[in-house]
Amino acid sequence: MADTSFETLLNHARRGESPAQGELLRRFEPWLRLLARVQLESRFAAKFDASDVVQQTLLEAIKAFPQFRGSTEAELTAWLRQILAHALAHEIRRYHGTAKRDITQEVSLDAALAQSSQRLGALLAESGPSPSQQAARRELDVLLADVLARLPEDYRDVLIFRHLENLSHEEIAARMNRSPGAVRMLWVRALAALREACGQELVDPRAGSR
């Protein structure tokens, strides 16, 4: 199902076909993991594993999928983002030893996740050529998460720290145990690699695994 369109997968998923539901939601796993990582690192210095939160999000999404009424990728990402906010809030409550659900906190988390997602889309718009017609039908933030997942880890880290967490070169240097000058050079190389990868992705949206 790797080359199956979003619309086709969604139609099969709505019929209750488990393989289609799994494939559809897995396409958003890199995006969910990236958003979760940014929130966990900024709030808790990565005391939680983003992958665990994402797996819980996907499990909840599969259970709740019959309730999803949207028809576009944008509507699905908004729905998944709310579920991710719920999963993150649960981890935060567990960390603080509180049991009561806080809707205000989940709304705040959802807003923060949306802001990170917007930054992803903006970074892709700045880094690559104009999307092809097929690529343009996808959400830019989801596309960029796919591209970032395929970059070397140090490239991915420096771009996330700089553009999603808004850290200075000095702050990134402390995080990565490098000198500020080395971080600047790494950032320049990472941006170049991102632009090249974005160009390939936007010319052929199926270039990466889906």
C-alpha positions as CSV (number, residue, x, y, z in Angstrom):
1,M,0.0,0.0,0.0
2,A,3.1,2.3,-0.1
3,D,2.0,4.1,-3.2
4,T,-1.8,4.2,-2.4
5,S,-3.2,7.7,-2.3
6,F,-4.5,9.3,0.9
7,E,-8.1,9.3,-0.4
8,T,-8.0,5.6,-1.3
9,L,-6.5,4.6,2.0
10,L,-9.0,6.7,3.9
11,N,-12.0,5.1,2.0
12,H,-10.7,1.7,2.9
13,A,-10.0,2.7,6.5
14,R,-13.6,4.0,6.8
15,R,-14.8,0.5,5.9
16,G,-13.1,-0.9,8.9
17,E,-10.2,-2.5,7.1
18,S,-7.4,-2.8,9.7
19,P,-4.5,-2.9,7.2
20,A,-5.7,0.4,5.6
21,Q,-6.2,2.0,9.0
22,G,-2.7,1.0,10.1
23,E,-1.0,2.1,6.9
24,L,-2.9,5.4,6.9
25,L,-1.9,6.3,10.4
26,R,1.7,5.1,10.0
27,R,2.2,7.8,7.4
28,F,1.9,10.4,10.1
29,E,4.2,8.7,12.6
30,P,7.4,10.7,11.8
31,W,5.3,13.9,12.1
32,L,3.8,12.9,15.4
33,R,7.2,11.8,16.8
34,L,8.7,15.1,15.8
35,L,6.0,17.2,17.5
36,A,6.1,15.0,20.6
37,R,9.9,15.3,20.8
38,V,9.8,19.1,20.6
39,Q,7.2,19.3,23.4
40,L,9.0,16.8,25.7
41,E,12.4,18.3,25.2
42,S,11.2,21.9,25.8
43,R,9.1,21.0,28.9
44,F,10.8,18.0,30.5
45,A,14.3,17.8,29.0
46,A,13.4,14.5,27.3
47,K,12.5,12.7,30.5
48,F,9.8,10.8,28.4
49,D,10.3,8.8,25.3
50,A,8.6,10.4,22.4
51,S,8.2,7.0,20.6
52,D,6.2,5.7,23.6
53,V,3.8,8.7,23.5
54,V,3.4,8.3,19.7
55,Q,2.6,4.6,19.9
56,Q,-0.1,5.4,22.5
57,T,-1.4,8.1,20.2
58,L,-1.6,5.7,17.3
59,L,-3.4,3.1,19.4
60,E,-5.9,5.6,20.6
61,A,-6.4,6.8,17.0
62,I,-7.1,3.3,15.8
63,K,-9.7,2.8,18.5
64,A,-11.3,6.1,17.9
65,F,-11.1,6.0,14.1
66,P,-14.8,5.4,13.5
67,Q,-15.4,8.8,15.1
68,F,-13.3,10.6,12.6
69,R,-15.5,12.4,10.1
70,G,-13.0,14.4,8.1
71,S,-12.0,13.9,4.5
72,T,-8.7,15.7,4.0
73,E,-5.2,15.3,5.3
74,A,-5.5,18.6,7.1
75,E,-8.5,17.4,9.0
76,L,-6.8,14.2,9.9
77,T,-3.7,15.9,11.1
78,A,-5.8,18.2,13.3
79,W,-7.6,15.2,14.8
80,L,-4.3,13.3,15.4
81,R,-2.8,16.4,17.0
82,Q,-5.6,16.5,19.5
83,I,-5.1,12.8,20.4
84,L,-1.3,13.5,20.7
85,A,-2.1,16.4,23.1
86,H,-4.2,14.0,25.2
87,A,-1.4,11.4,25.3
88,L,1.1,14.0,26.3
89,A,-1.1,15.4,29.0
90,H,-1.5,11.9,30.4
91,E,2.3,11.5,30.6
92,I,2.6,14.9,32.3
93,R,-0.1,14.0,34.9
94,R,1.7,10.7,35.5
95,Y,5.0,12.6,35.9
96,H,3.5,15.0,38.4
97,G,1.5,12.3,40.2
98,T,-1.9,13.8,39.4
99,A,-4.9,11.8,38.2
100,K,-7.4,14.4,37.3
101,R,-7.7,15.3,33.6
102,D,-7.0,18.9,32.8
103,I,-8.8,20.0,29.6
104,T,-7.2,23.4,29.7
105,Q,-3.8,21.8,29.6
106,E,-4.7,19.7,26.6
107,V,-5.9,22.7,24.8
108,S,-2.7,24.5,25.6
109,L,-0.7,21.5,24.4
110,D,-2.7,21.3,21.2
111,A,-2.0,25.0,20.5
112,A,1.8,24.4,21.1
113,L,1.7,21.4,18.8
114,A,0.0,23.4,16.1
115,Q,2.6,26.1,16.4
116,S,5.4,23.6,16.0
117,S,3.6,22.2,13.0
118,Q,3.3,25.6,11.4
119,R,7.1,26.1,11.9
120,L,7.7,22.9,10.1
121,G,5.6,24.0,7.2
122,A,7.4,27.3,7.1
123,L,10.8,25.7,7.1
124,L,9.9,23.4,4.2
125,A,8.5,26.4,2.2
126,E,11.9,28.2,2.7
127,S,14.0,25.1,2.1
128,G,12.7,23.6,-1.1
129,P,11.3,24.5,-4.5
130,S,7.6,25.0,-5.2
131,P,5.8,21.8,-4.5
132,S,4.6,19.7,-7.4
133,Q,0.9,19.4,-7.9
134,Q,0.9,16.0,-6.2
135,A,3.1,17.1,-3.3
136,A,1.0,20.3,-2.8
137,R,-1.9,18.2,-1.8
138,R,0.0,17.0,1.2
139,E,0.4,19.0,4.4
140,L,3.8,20.7,4.3
141,D,4.6,20.0,7.9
142,V,3.9,16.3,7.4
143,L,6.2,16.3,4.3
144,L,9.0,18.0,6.2
145,A,8.8,15.5,9.1
146,D,9.2,12.7,6.5
147,V,12.3,14.5,5.1
148,L,13.8,15.2,8.4
149,A,13.4,11.6,9.5
150,R,15.8,10.5,6.7
151,L,18.5,13.0,7.4
152,P,21.6,12.1,9.5
153,E,20.8,12.4,13.2
154,D,23.1,15.4,13.9
155,Y,21.6,17.3,11.0
156,R,18.1,16.6,12.2
157,D,19.0,17.6,15.7
158,V,20.5,20.9,14.8
159,L,17.6,21.8,12.6
160,I,15.1,20.9,15.3
161,F,16.9,22.8,18.0
162,R,17.4,25.9,15.8
163,H,14.0,26.1,13.9
164,L,11.5,24.4,16.1
165,E,12.9,25.1,19.6
166,N,14.3,28.5,18.6
167,L,17.6,27.8,20.5
168,S,20.7,30.0,19.9
169,H,23.9,28.5,18.5
170,E,25.3,28.7,22.0
171,E,22.4,26.9,23.5
172,I,22.6,24.2,20.8
173,A,26.4,23.9,21.4
174,A,25.7,23.0,25.0
175,R,23.0,20.5,24.0
176,M,25.2,18.8,21.4
177,N,28.5,19.1,23.3
178,R,30.1,21.1,20.5
179,S,31.6,24.5,20.1
180,P,29.3,27.3,18.8
181,G,31.4,27.5,15.7
182,A,31.1,23.8,15.0
183,V,27.3,24.1,15.5
184,R,27.1,27.0,12.9
185,M,29.0,24.9,10.4
186,L,26.8,21.8,11.1
187,W,23.7,24.0,10.7
188,V,24.8,25.3,7.3
189,R,25.5,21.7,6.1
190,A,22.2,20.5,7.5
191,L,20.3,23.3,5.7
192,A,22.0,22.3,2.5
193,A,21.1,18.7,3.0
194,L,17.5,19.6,3.8
195,R,17.2,21.7,0.7
196,E,18.5,18.9,-1.5
197,A,16.2,16.3,0.2
198,C,13.2,18.7,-0.1
199,G,13.9,19.1,-3.8
200,Q,13.8,15.4,-4.3
201,E,10.7,15.0,-2.2
202,L,8.7,17.7,-3.9
203,V,9.7,16.5,-7.4
204,D,8.7,12.9,-6.5
205,P,6.6,12.8,-3.4
206,R,6.9,9.0,-3.4
207,A,10.7,9.2,-3.1
208,G,10.7,8.2,0.6
209,S,8.9,5.2,2.2
210,R,5.3,5.9,3.1
